[in-house]
Amino acid sequence: MLYQETYHAGGDPHKLNVSGVIYMHDFTPPPTTLDSDPGLAFPSHCHLFYEIDYTLAGTCQFEFDGRLVNAMPGSLIFHPPLSVHSIRNDKRRGHLILQFSHKLLSLLDNSQEGVLLPAGELQQQGIIQLREGSAAWECMQKLLADVPCFSLPVPAGTNEITEYPFSENLRLNARTLSLLSCLFDDGLIRPEYTDTLPVCLEEMQVLINRLVTHPEEKLSMEEAAVCTHMSYSNFCRSFKLILGCSYVDFCNMIRVRRAQELLQNSRKSVTEISALLNFGSVSYFNRIFKKITGCTPLGYRASRCCVAK
């Protein structure tokens, strides 16, 4: 799993309120894929900013919150800050990535701090289909007309968006707020207020980056609370609000993701991997691994070896 510190196409979340890009590409899977998993198009990752992914053509699968959802043309996915997600079986020929920071929302009301979360059908299904002719669909069409289009793969160091001209930046901010307004009116997103944001988000960013890059480190909840300069109770409440799961469940998910990589790409035994990732015991490792993936570590290794052959 990885943590993203930049917008797509090289944008800087600390300088840009919004970054929008249309990616057009051939859906033929490359011969070598990330993590040696033929179905994995983009690995598990999270970031401090919000992300809307809108499919234009083709299909793919999004994996998040312990579920796999299918996207088709017209499908919209909404990822709050620090939510862990990945993309599988990406056969899309075009999709929009719209990413925006908490600063955009503070333009509306800086008297209260909160985070936008999925609601209604978007929360229940994990994905929505924008109905042609609806207000949200109309907003999306205007957005699509305003953002640049890149063909994949984008050569490193080229076509990066570091800033927009004033007129384009103003229009993109306005279009994004209009889309969010439509989603709110349709009951698809909701604000959750807390007295710890955006400071909480910044502190969480440092913690999540540490957890993702050092999954073998066993950091207790008390130690994590100290790292974020929050009380234990405030940390527990804020972590669940932002990440959508408990601290323990999140750490287990990170460690299982790392275990999957080791099972697939190393000769380490299940016992060695369990010890390396500080699961405490092999039986506990087996139980958590099966709870998250649906199979045992040995079963996962056997299935990945079959795929590789």
C-alpha positions as CSV (number, residue, x, y, z in Angstrom):
1,M,0.0,0.0,0.0
2,L,1.2,3.6,-0.6
3,Y,0.4,7.1,0.5
4,Q,0.0,9.8,-2.1
5,E,1.2,13.3,-1.3
6,T,0.5,14.9,-4.7
7,Y,-2.5,15.2,-6.9
8,H,-2.7,13.3,-10.2
9,A,-0.7,14.9,-13.0
10,G,1.7,16.4,-10.5
11,G,-0.6,18.9,-8.8
12,D,0.3,20.2,-5.3
13,P,-2.6,19.9,-2.8
14,H,-1.0,22.7,-0.7
15,K,-1.2,25.1,-3.7
16,L,-4.3,24.0,-5.6
17,N,-7.8,23.8,-4.2
18,V,-8.8,21.5,-7.0
19,S,-7.1,19.4,-9.7
20,G,-9.1,17.8,-12.5
21,V,-7.8,15.5,-15.3
22,I,-9.4,13.3,-17.9
23,Y,-7.3,10.2,-18.7
24,M,-7.8,8.4,-22.0
25,H,-6.1,5.0,-22.4
26,D,-6.2,1.6,-24.1
27,F,-7.9,-0.9,-21.8
28,T,-5.5,-3.8,-22.8
29,P,-3.7,-4.9,-19.6
30,P,0.1,-4.5,-19.8
31,P,2.2,-7.6,-19.6
32,T,3.6,-6.7,-16.2
33,T,1.2,-5.3,-13.6
34,L,1.6,-3.8,-10.2
35,D,2.4,-6.2,-7.3
36,S,2.5,-9.0,-9.9
37,D,-1.3,-9.3,-9.7
38,P,-2.9,-9.5,-13.1
39,G,-6.1,-8.0,-11.8
40,L,-4.6,-5.1,-9.9
41,A,-4.5,-1.8,-11.9
42,F,-3.7,0.6,-9.0
43,P,-2.5,-0.6,-5.6
44,S,-4.1,0.2,-2.2
45,H,-3.5,3.8,-1.4
46,C,-4.8,6.8,0.5
47,H,-4.3,10.6,0.4
48,L,-5.2,13.7,2.4
49,F,-7.5,15.1,-0.2
50,Y,-10.9,14.2,-1.5
51,E,-11.2,12.3,-4.8
52,I,-14.1,11.8,-7.3
53,D,-13.6,9.2,-10.0
54,Y,-16.1,9.3,-12.9
55,T,-16.0,6.6,-15.5
56,L,-16.5,7.8,-19.1
57,A,-16.0,4.6,-21.1
58,G,-15.2,1.0,-20.3
59,T,-15.4,-0.8,-16.9
60,C,-13.3,-1.4,-13.8
61,Q,-13.7,-2.5,-10.1
62,F,-13.0,-0.4,-7.0
63,E,-12.0,-2.1,-3.8
64,F,-12.5,-0.2,-0.5
65,D,-14.3,-0.6,2.8
66,G,-13.9,-4.3,2.5
67,R,-16.0,-4.5,-0.7
68,L,-15.6,-4.6,-4.4
69,V,-17.9,-2.5,-6.6
70,N,-18.2,-2.5,-10.4
71,A,-18.0,0.8,-12.3
72,M,-19.4,1.4,-15.8
73,P,-19.9,4.5,-17.9
74,G,-21.6,7.2,-15.9
75,S,-20.5,5.7,-12.5
76,L,-19.2,8.0,-9.8
77,I,-17.0,7.1,-6.8
78,F,-16.4,9.5,-3.9
79,H,-13.4,8.9,-1.6
80,P,-13.0,11.1,1.5
81,P,-9.6,12.0,2.8
82,L,-7.4,9.1,4.0
83,S,-9.8,6.4,2.8
84,V,-7.9,3.3,1.5
85,H,-8.9,2.2,-2.0
86,S,-7.5,0.4,-5.0
87,I,-8.6,-0.3,-8.6
88,R,-8.8,-3.7,-10.2
89,N,-9.5,-5.0,-13.7
90,D,-9.3,-1.6,-15.2
91,K,-10.7,-1.8,-18.8
92,R,-11.7,1.9,-19.0
93,R,-10.9,3.9,-22.1
94,G,-11.6,7.1,-20.3
95,H,-12.3,8.5,-16.8
96,L,-12.2,11.8,-14.9
97,I,-10.2,12.2,-11.7
98,L,-11.3,15.2,-9.7
99,Q,-9.3,15.8,-6.5
100,F,-9.8,18.7,-4.1
101,S,-8.5,19.7,-0.7
102,H,-10.2,20.7,2.5
103,K,-9.4,24.3,1.7
104,L,-12.1,24.3,-1.0
105,L,-14.7,23.5,1.6
106,S,-13.4,26.1,4.1
107,L,-14.3,28.8,1.5
108,L,-18.0,28.0,2.2
109,D,-17.9,28.1,6.0
110,N,-14.8,28.5,8.1
111,S,-16.8,28.8,11.4
112,Q,-17.2,25.0,11.5
113,E,-14.7,22.3,10.7
114,G,-15.9,19.0,9.2
115,V,-15.4,16.3,6.6
116,L,-17.7,15.3,3.7
117,L,-18.7,11.7,3.8
118,P,-20.8,9.5,1.5
119,A,-24.5,9.3,2.4
120,G,-27.7,7.6,1.1
121,E,-27.2,5.4,-1.9
122,L,-23.6,6.4,-2.3
123,Q,-22.8,5.1,1.2
124,Q,-24.9,2.0,0.8
125,Q,-23.8,0.9,-2.7
126,G,-20.3,2.6,-2.6
127,I,-21.0,3.9,-6.1
128,I,-23.7,5.8,-8.0
129,Q,-24.8,6.1,-11.6
130,L,-25.4,9.8,-12.6
131,R,-28.8,9.9,-14.4
132,E,-28.6,11.7,-17.8
133,G,-30.2,15.1,-17.6
134,S,-30.0,15.3,-13.8
135,A,-28.5,18.4,-12.1
136,A,-25.4,16.4,-11.0
137,W,-25.0,15.0,-14.6
138,E,-25.2,18.5,-16.0
139,C,-22.5,19.7,-13.6
140,M,-20.3,16.8,-14.6
141,Q,-20.6,17.6,-18.3
142,K,-19.5,21.2,-17.6
143,L,-16.5,19.9,-15.6
144,L,-15.6,17.5,-18.4
145,A,-15.5,20.4,-20.8
146,D,-13.1,22.4,-18.5
147,V,-10.4,20.0,-17.5
148,P,-7.4,18.9,-19.6
149,C,-7.2,15.5,-21.2
150,F,-4.1,13.2,-21.0
151,S,-3.4,10.0,-22.8
152,L,-1.9,7.2,-20.7
153,P,0.8,6.4,-20.0
154,V,1.9,10.0,-19.3
155,P,5.7,10.3,-19.8
156,A,7.4,11.2,-16.5
157,G,8.1,14.9,-16.0
158,T,5.8,16.0,-18.8
159,N,2.3,17.4,-19.0
160,E,2.2,18.0,-15.2
161,I,-0.3,20.4,-13.8
162,T,1.4,22.7,-11.2
163,E,-1.0,25.6,-11.6
164,Y,-4.0,26.7,-13.6
165,P,-4.5,30.2,-15.2
166,F,-6.8,32.3,-13.0
167,S,-9.8,32.0,-15.2
168,E,-9.5,28.2,-15.4
169,N,-8.9,27.9,-11.7
170,L,-11.9,30.0,-10.9
171,R,-14.1,28.0,-13.2
172,L,-12.8,24.6,-11.9
173,N,-13.4,25.6,-8.3
174,A,-16.9,26.8,-9.1
175,R,-17.8,23.7,-11.1
176,T,-16.6,21.4,-8.3
177,L,-18.6,23.3,-5.7
178,S,-21.6,23.1,-8.0
179,L,-21.2,19.3,-8.3
180,L,-20.8,18.9,-4.5
181,S,-23.9,21.0,-4.0
182,C,-25.9,18.7,-6.4
183,L,-24.6,15.6,-4.6
184,F,-25.6,17.1,-1.3
185,D,-29.1,18.1,-2.5
186,D,-29.6,14.5,-3.7
187,G,-28.6,13.1,-0.2
188,L,-25.4,11.5,-1.5
189,I,-22.9,13.3,0.7
190,R,-23.2,14.8,4.1
191,P,-21.0,16.9,6.4
192,E,-19.7,15.5,9.7
193,Y,-18.5,18.2,12.0
194,T,-15.8,18.0,14.6
195,D,-13.7,20.5,16.5
196,T,-10.4,18.9,15.4
197,L,-10.3,19.5,11.7
198,P,-8.3,20.5,9.6
199,V,-5.5,20.2,12.2
200,C,-6.7,16.6,12.8
201,L,-6.3,15.8,9.1
202,E,-2.8,17.1,9.0
203,E,-1.8,15.2,12.1
204,M,-3.5,12.0,10.8
205,Q,-1.6,12.5,7.5
206,V,1.7,12.1,9.3
207,L,0.4,9.0,11.2
208,I,-1.0,7.3,8.2
209,N,2.2,7.8,6.2
210,R,4.1,6.2,9.1
211,L,1.7,3.2,9.3
212,V,1.7,2.7,5.5
213,T,5.5,2.9,5.1
214,H,6.3,0.8,8.2
215,P,3.6,-1.8,8.5
216,E,5.9,-4.0,10.7
217,E,5.9,-1.3,13.4
218,K,3.5,-2.2,16.2
219,L,2.2,1.2,17.3
220,S,-0.3,1.1,20.1
221,M,-3.4,3.2,20.1
222,E,-2.1,5.2,23.0
223,E,1.2,5.9,21.1
224,A,-0.7,6.8,18.0
225,A,-2.8,9.3,20.0
226,V,0.4,10.9,21.3
227,C,1.7,11.1,17.7
228,T,-1.3,13.1,16.6
229,H,-1.3,15.3,19.7
230,M,-4.8,14.2,20.7
231,S,-6.3,12.7,23.8
232,Y,-7.0,9.0,23.6
233,S,-10.8,9.4,23.4
234,N,-10.6,12.2,20.8
235,F,-8.1,10.1,18.7
236,C,-10.4,7.1,18.7
237,R,-13.4,9.2,17.7
238,S,-11.6,11.2,15.1
239,F,-9.8,8.2,13.5
240,K,-13.1,6.4,13.0
241,L,-14.8,9.5,11.6
242,I,-12.1,10.1,9.0
243,L,-11.0,6.6,8.1
244,G,-14.4,4.9,8.5
245,C,-12.9,2.1,10.6
246,S,-11.2,1.6,14.0
247,Y,-7.5,2.1,14.5
248,V,-7.0,-1.6,15.2
249,D,-8.9,-2.6,12.0
250,F,-6.9,-0.2,9.9
251,C,-3.5,-1.4,11.2
252,N,-4.6,-5.0,10.6
253,M,-5.6,-4.1,7.0
254,I,-2.2,-2.5,6.4
255,R,-0.3,-5.4,7.8
256,V,-2.4,-7.9,5.8
257,R,-1.7,-5.9,2.6
258,R,2.0,-6.2,3.3
259,A,1.6,-9.9,4.1
260,Q,0.0,-10.4,0.7
261,E,3.0,-8.9,-1.0
262,L,5.4,-11.1,1.0
263,L,3.4,-14.2,0.4
264,Q,3.4,-13.6,-3.3
265,N,6.9,-12.2,-3.9
266,S,9.1,-13.9,-1.3
267,R,9.8,-17.4,0.0
268,K,9.2,-16.4,3.7
269,S,7.0,-18.9,5.6
270,V,3.7,-17.9,7.1
271,T,5.3,-18.1,10.6
272,E,8.1,-15.8,9.5
273,I,5.7,-13.3,7.9
274,S,3.5,-13.4,11.1
275,A,6.5,-12.6,13.3
276,L,7.9,-9.9,10.9
277,L,4.6,-8.0,10.9
278,N,4.1,-8.4,14.7
279,F,0.8,-10.3,14.7
280,G,1.7,-12.0,18.0
281,S,0.8,-15.5,16.9
282,V,0.3,-17.5,13.7
283,S,-3.2,-18.4,14.7
284,Y,-4.1,-14.7,15.1
285,F,-2.4,-13.9,11.8
286,N,-4.4,-16.6,10.1
287,R,-7.7,-15.4,11.6
288,I,-7.2,-11.7,10.7
289,F,-5.9,-12.6,7.2
290,K,-8.9,-14.7,6.4
291,K,-11.3,-12.1,7.9
292,I,-9.9,-9.5,5.5
293,T,-9.2,-11.5,2.4
294,G,-11.6,-14.4,2.7
295,C,-8.8,-17.0,2.5
296,T,-5.9,-18.3,4.6
297,P,-2.3,-17.1,4.0
298,L,-1.4,-20.5,2.4
299,G,-4.5,-20.5,0.3
300,Y,-3.7,-17.0,-0.9
301,R,-0.1,-18.0,-1.8
302,A,-1.3,-21.0,-3.7
303,S,-3.8,-19.0,-5.7
304,R,-1.3,-16.3,-6.6
305,C,1.3,-19.0,-7.7
306,C,-1.4,-20.5,-9.9
307,V,-2.1,-17.1,-11.5
308,A,1.6,-16.5,-12.0
309,K,2.0,-19.8,-13.9
